[in-house]
Amino acid sequence: MRKEKEEIRTLATPLMVEESTAGMVARALRCLADDPVGFNRLALGRPDYWEGQRRAALALTRARSVVVATGNAVGKSYLAAGLTLWWLYTHPGSLVVATAPSQGLLGTVLFRELQKALAASRRRGLGLPGMVVGSDRGTPFSLRVGPGRRLAAEGWGCLGIATRGVERLAGRHHADLMVVVDEASGVQPEAWEALTSLNPRKLFVCGNPLTPGTVFHKLHQRGLTEASDPSIPDHARGVALTIPSTASPDINLERSPRGLADRGFIREAERQWGRGSPLWLSHVEGVFPTVAVHALIEPGWLDQAASLERSQTYENPPGQPVLGCDLAAGVGADRTAIVVRDEGGIRELIASDRLAPDEAATLIASLARKHLIAPERILYDGAGLGAELTTRLARQGPGFVHARAIFGAASGGAGFLNHRAWCGWRLRQRLDPSYSGLDPIAMTGGEPATRVVWDGDRFDPATQTWRLPPDDDPTDFAALGPALRPARSNQASRLPFVIPPEPWWPNLREELEALRYRLVGTKLALEDKRETRRRLGRSPDLADALLITFSVD
């Protein structure tokens, strides 16, 4: 390897001074034109590809297209950046069009890897020339090999443009064009049409296999078929590969020194998605799911939750209670549903199609006093009729103004289409007996909380707790307001979730079993409530009230 590298440097050194950039690349790197693995090691000076990356890189030298379905943390963007630079610097005058579902993904992932690879080349490799120009107000990213900062579509370099903008490239062709598609599950069909119209000489596609029936899925299936078809010449062949997270060379390490999948990653993935779930298959095993829509809650989980006796499972109520309300008008088929739960399961559930909003507010206040629920842990659907519930609750006592409106359409954070989807996934995790993570049950030291204590001037140093006011009257509970806090506990182990088989249980069970989820691009979404209602024949009011309670820890 050292001899080969010295040979390349011998070729490159005088050319860097005497020849143009195109001539330097053509002569110094000609021996690596069919060796992307050697290019990564010698020209870029980066650590060797591991076996999964190596197979994909070498496949691209033989086939026209390589489609790779990957698990997380396998170094797919590291590979995509290396292949981009290999094509550019071993094919003078060539063009790479790199795309991803968003400009942000291009900048923070692929083009950052390109910058790092060029920097590595200058430190440990051949010192390849080139300049990465960042996106400015939505303009494309680019990597320019030749002089100057700008890159025309037919120039020598890499043009990075989000898939929503690739239509602008339609009709522009290049003899040595390679297209690189990252996070391919999020690329829409119209963008694929525009990319296909470019007629690239090479196509490299990678990403998590999130959704069946997408163009990414079809390309992968076609690659599986063409790989063994002797009638297709290599230069026209498509190849499909799968690189699971479990194939990572660091999978037996507690912590990977290079950010690849390791034992910690597998534990977290199992905790978050559940081994064998559709999300596990997509994000860990690199396998396309067989259906686009999946049941959120497994019937067996509900069987287990309903088989437990709460009084025998818990001597004391575990965790802080929380109340969730899905409000209806009190006329018609829809029901007002109110759920009280804690970390151990459902304490009480009331549902009625005759409960008017004012009556619901009175009932919420009564349940809060009964179960000692802090007002900020009273949650309700803030859309529609819920918009006025705060005013109605305020009539029940001043502390109730701290009840919180929850909006399902609000942001769900990374990985979730909205807040309702995030709550649904937390409910799934809580009911899944195989979920190995520690639930956020708001306990941090001492014994399990058996009552609510409050932040006042009655701190007891002996018990390290705050005492309720003397002669406390439940009717004055709401006046305590947001000062209410739970006693602390270090009980952070897995707790069974108990659902008592009360008369409302068959309805709740039916609604929970009807919940569905799917992936929208790279985000998880619950099925639209209108579709669930169509299949059930009624609104899933009880399930929605339970979902709302998972808005807090």
Secondary structure, DSSP 8 states (H G I E B T S, - for coil): -HHHHHHHHHHHHHHHHHS-HHHHHHHHTGGGTT-HHHIIIIIS------HHHHHHHHHHHHSSEEEEEE-SSS-HHHHHHHHHHHHHHHSTT-EEEEE-SSHHHIIIIIHHHHHHHHHHHHHHS-----EEE--STT--EEEESSSSS---TTSSEEEE--GGGGGGGTT---TTEEEEESSGGG--HHHHHHHHHT--SEEEEEE----TTSHHHHHHHHHHHHTT-TTS-GGG-EEEEEE-GGG-TTTTSSS-TTS---HHHHHHHHHHH-TTSHHHIIIII----S-SEEESS-HHHHHHHHHS-HHHH-SS--S--EEEEE---SSSS--EEEEEEETTEEEEEEEESS--HHHHHHHHHHHHHHHT--GGGEEEE-SGGGGGHHHHHHTT-GGGGG-EEE-TTS---TTBSSHHHHHHHHHHHHH-TT--S----S--SSS---SEEESSS-EETTTTEE---TT--GGGGGGGGGGEEE------S----B----TTHHHHHHHHHH-EEEEETTEEEE--HHHHHHHHTS--HHHHHHHHHTT--
